[in-house]
Amino acid sequence: MTFTTHTTTSKDGAIIGYKQTGAGKGLIICHGAARSSAHYEDLALALADRFTVYIPDRRGRGCSGDEGPHYGLQQAVEDLAAVIKVTAPDFIFGHSAGAMIALETMLTHPVKQLAIYEPPISVDRSFPFSWIPDFETALRNGDKIKAMAISLKGLNIVEGIGKLPIWAIVLFIQALSFTEEKGQRMVDLIPTLRADIHMAEQLDSQVERYREVTIPVCLMAGTKSPEYFHTGLKALSAVLPQSDTKIFDWMDHYSPEGNVVAIANHLKRFFSMHTTVVIS
């Protein structure tokens, strides 16, 4: 099965590209931070037997336009809304920063059902933000690898990496980028993390706003992910009128890119439901 590429125009005129595959009811995949549509092609293919899957590239990535100097939460929501308008999906799945943007978009442009995996929802600064100044300094100095190392240490998403010194993480990233195309893509996309992390900081302790999201929402996380993601999910579960929570054993923050069969199977189950029920 292959992908076709399309574009639409956001409210401010920015070009937003997206990939399409499969057949059936429409499902948008919203990619995570420092990622593009290319990272989610395997997941899209695992879903393509049931859905027409669309993977937009957020600004600064893939077939979409540049972020520009004013890119932030409002533009991210408008971009997703533009894709919703042209594709008319029934469902959305969002991962990480894409989950945060998808949830925010449901306040103004709801679809029938939403599933989100580990959005960076912060409650009373529960999400780690202290590394941001050093990260931005490294970016200003043109050192994307050091910036990536600072973000990995600060977020501690990869188990144990938070205990390593920056120089050791830099060496790890250098080796990864030299030997794997995927690693180099991550380095190239690291400047886009700036906008995403500022969106998360902007929304700190505003979880109550999501009481207005009335569609069924599946909240997803892995047991091997940092506790701050679980803190955010618990806060969302308490305010969303219709939500179920699924915690995957032995999965981590990057599982929507790697453990695609398990994620796809669960999404198929959830999106086949038209009333809210607890999923075991």
MOFEN-V527244 format. One record per residue. N is the residue number from 1. SS is DSSP state (alpha for helix, beta for strand, coil for the rest). NEAR is the number of other C-alpha atoms within 12 Angstrom. D_LAST is the distance of its C-alpha to the last C-alpha in Angstrom with 1 decimal. Layout:
N,SS,NEAR,D_LAST ; N,SS,NEAR,D_LAST
This chain:
1,coil,17,31.2 ; 2,coil,16,33.0 ; 3,coil,23,32.8 ; 4,beta,19,35.3 ; 5,beta,22,36.2 ; 6,beta,23,37.0 ; 7,beta,28,38.0 ; 8,beta,30,38.1 ; 9,beta,26,39.9 ; 10,coil,27,38.5 ; 11,coil,19,40.2 ; 12,coil,20,42.6 ; 13,coil,18,43.5 ; 14,coil,29,41.4 ; 15,beta,31,40.4 ; 16,beta,39,36.7 ; 17,beta,33,35.9 ; 18,beta,41,32.7 ; 19,beta,38,31.8 ; 20,beta,36,30.5 ; 21,beta,34,29.2 ; 22,beta,27,27.4 ; 23,coil,22,27.5 ; 24,coil,20,25.5 ; 25,beta,27,24.2 ; 26,beta,34,24.9 ; 27,beta,43,22.6 ; 28,beta,50,24.0 ; 29,beta,54,23.0 ; 30,beta,50,24.4 ; 31,coil,46,25.4 ; 32,coil,43,25.4 ; 33,coil,42,28.4 ; 34,coil,40,31.2 ; 35,coil,39,29.7 ; 36,coil,37,30.7 ; 37,alpha,41,29.5 ; 38,alpha,34,30.6 ; 39,alpha,35,27.7 ; 40,alpha,41,25.1 ; 41,alpha,35,26.9 ; 42,alpha,27,24.7 ; 43,alpha,41,21.5 ; 44,alpha,45,23.5 ; 45,alpha,32,24.6 ; 46,alpha,30,21.1 ; 47,alpha,39,20.4 ; 48,coil,32,23.9 ; 49,coil,21,23.3 ; 50,coil,24,21.4 ; 51,beta,30,22.8 ; 52,beta,32,26.1 ; 53,beta,44,25.2 ; 54,beta,47,27.4 ; 55,beta,52,27.6 ; 56,beta,53,30.2 ; 57,coil,45,32.2 ; 58,coil,53,32.6 ; 59,coil,43,36.2 ; 60,coil,33,37.9 ; 61,coil,34,35.9 ; 62,coil,31,36.3 ; 63,coil,25,37.9 ; 64,coil,31,37.8 ; 65,coil,25,40.7 ; 66,coil,23,41.4 ; 67,coil,29,39.8 ; 68,coil,20,43.1 ; 69,coil,12,44.3 ; 70,coil,14,42.3 ; 71,coil,26,38.8 ; 72,coil,28,36.1 ; 73,alpha,31,33.2 ; 74,alpha,24,35.2 ; 75,alpha,32,36.1 ; 76,alpha,39,32.6 ; 77,alpha,35,31.3 ; 78,alpha,33,34.4 ; 79,alpha,40,33.8 ; 80,alpha,51,30.2 ; 81,alpha,36,31.5 ; 82,alpha,32,34.2 ; 83,alpha,43,31.8 ; 84,alpha,36,29.8 ; 85,alpha,21,33.1 ; 86,alpha,22,34.2 ; 87,alpha,28,31.0 ; 88,coil,23,29.5 ; 89,coil,33,25.8 ; 90,coil,31,23.0 ; 91,beta,42,20.5 ; 92,beta,51,20.7 ; 93,beta,51,18.8 ; 94,beta,46,20.4 ; 95,beta,44,20.5 ; 96,coil,43,22.3 ; 97,alpha,44,25.4 ; 98,alpha,48,24.6 ; 99,alpha,43,21.5 ; 100,alpha,48,23.8 ; 101,alpha,46,26.3 ; 102,alpha,48,23.9 ; 103,alpha,50,22.6 ; 104,alpha,38,26.3 ; 105,alpha,33,27.3 ; 106,coil,36,25.0 ; 107,coil,24,27.4 ; 108,coil,23,30.1 ; 109,coil,31,28.9 ; 110,coil,28,25.5 ; 111,coil,34,23.7 ; 112,coil,32,21.2 ; 113,beta,40,18.0 ; 114,beta,49,17.5 ; 115,beta,47,15.1 ; 116,beta,51,16.5 ; 117,beta,48,16.2 ; 118,coil,51,18.0 ; 119,coil,47,20.7 ; 120,coil,51,23.7 ; 121,coil,47,23.5 ; 122,coil,35,26.0 ; 123,coil,26,26.5 ; 124,coil,20,29.9 ; 125,coil,20,30.5 ; 126,coil,25,27.4 ; 127,coil,35,27.4 ; 128,coil,30,30.3 ; 129,coil,31,33.3 ; 130,coil,19,36.2 ; 131,coil,26,36.7 ; 132,alpha,30,37.4 ; 133,alpha,18,41.2 ; 134,alpha,24,41.7 ; 135,alpha,33,39.5 ; 136,alpha,29,41.6 ; 137,alpha,20,44.8 ; 138,alpha,24,43.9 ; 139,alpha,27,43.2 ; 140,alpha,15,46.5 ; 141,coil,14,48.2 ; 142,coil,17,46.7 ; 143,coil,22,44.8 ; 144,alpha,33,41.4 ; 145,alpha,36,40.5 ; 146,alpha,32,41.2 ; 147,alpha,38,39.3 ; 148,alpha,45,36.3 ; 149,alpha,39,36.8 ; 150,alpha,39,37.0 ; 151,alpha,40,33.7 ; 152,alpha,36,31.9 ; 153,alpha,32,33.3 ; 154,alpha,31,32.7 ; 155,alpha,32,29.1 ; 156,coil,29,28.4 ; 157,coil,32,25.5 ; 158,coil,23,26.6 ; 159,coil,22,26.1 ; 160,coil,17,29.5 ; 161,alpha,24,31.5 ; 162,alpha,22,32.1 ; 163,alpha,19,34.4 ; 164,coil,20,36.6 ; 165,coil,18,39.8 ; 166,alpha,26,40.1 ; 167,alpha,19,42.7 ; 168,alpha,20,40.4 ; 169,alpha,28,37.6 ; 170,alpha,26,40.3 ; 171,alpha,18,41.4 ; 172,alpha,24,37.8 ; 173,alpha,34,37.5 ; 174,alpha,24,41.0 ; 175,alpha,18,40.2 ; 176,alpha,19,36.9 ; 177,alpha,21,38.8 ; 178,alpha,17,41.7 ; 179,alpha,13,39.7 ; 180,coil,15,36.8 ; 181,alpha,17,37.0 ; 182,alpha,22,33.5 ; 183,alpha,23,34.8 ; 184,alpha,22,37.8 ; 185,alpha,28,35.8 ; 186,alpha,32,33.9 ; 187,alpha,35,37.2 ; 188,alpha,27,38.7 ; 189,alpha,35,35.9 ; 190,alpha,37,35.9 ; 191,alpha,36,38.2 ; 192,alpha,38,35.6 ; 193,alpha,40,33.5 ; 194,alpha,36,36.1 ; 195,alpha,33,35.2 ; 196,alpha,40,31.4 ; 197,alpha,40,31.8 ; 198,alpha,29,34.2 ; 199,alpha,34,31.8 ; 200,alpha,38,29.3 ; 201,alpha,28,32.2 ; 202,alpha,24,33.4 ; 203,coil,32,30.1 ; 204,coil,25,29.9 ; 205,coil,22,29.0 ; 206,coil,22,28.7 ; 207,alpha,31,25.1 ; 208,alpha,23,26.2 ; 209,alpha,24,27.4 ; 210,alpha,30,23.9 ; 211,alpha,24,23.8 ; 212,alpha,22,25.7 ; 213,coil,30,22.8 ; 214,coil,25,21.7 ; 215,coil,32,19.7 ; 216,beta,36,15.8 ; 217,beta,46,14.8 ; 218,beta,46,11.8 ; 219,beta,44,12.5 ; 220,beta,44,11.9 ; 221,beta,40,13.6 ; 222,beta,32,14.3 ; 223,coil,23,15.0 ; 224,coil,24,18.6 ; 225,coil,31,19.5 ; 226,coil,31,21.9 ; 227,alpha,26,21.0 ; 228,alpha,30,22.6 ; 229,alpha,40,19.8 ; 230,alpha,33,17.3 ; 231,alpha,27,20.0 ; 232,alpha,39,20.2 ; 233,alpha,40,16.5 ; 234,alpha,27,16.7 ; 235,alpha,30,19.9 ; 236,alpha,38,18.5 ; 237,alpha,28,15.6 ; 238,alpha,20,18.4 ; 239,alpha,22,20.6 ; 240,coil,30,18.7 ; 241,coil,20,18.9 ; 242,coil,28,15.8 ; 243,beta,33,13.1 ; 244,beta,32,9.4 ; 245,beta,33,8.8 ; 246,beta,32,7.2 ; 247,beta,30,9.3 ; 248,beta,26,10.3 ; 249,coil,17,12.2 ; 250,coil,16,15.9 ; 251,coil,28,15.9 ; 252,coil,31,18.6 ; 253,coil,38,20.1 ; 254,coil,32,21.5 ; 255,alpha,34,18.6 ; 256,alpha,43,18.7 ; 257,alpha,33,22.2 ; 258,alpha,20,21.7 ; 259,coil,23,18.2 ; 260,alpha,24,18.5 ; 261,alpha,20,16.9 ; 262,alpha,25,13.5 ; 263,alpha,39,13.8 ; 264,alpha,33,15.4 ; 265,alpha,21,12.9 ; 266,alpha,31,10.1 ; 267,alpha,39,12.9 ; 268,alpha,32,14.0 ; 269,alpha,23,10.8 ; 270,alpha,34,10.9 ; 271,alpha,34,14.6 ; 272,coil,23,14.8 ; 273,coil,23,13.6 ; 274,coil,17,16.5 ; 275,coil,19,15.2 ; 276,coil,24,12.7 ; 277,coil,19,9.5 ; 278,coil,17,6.4 ; 279,coil,23,3.8 ; 280,coil,13,0.0
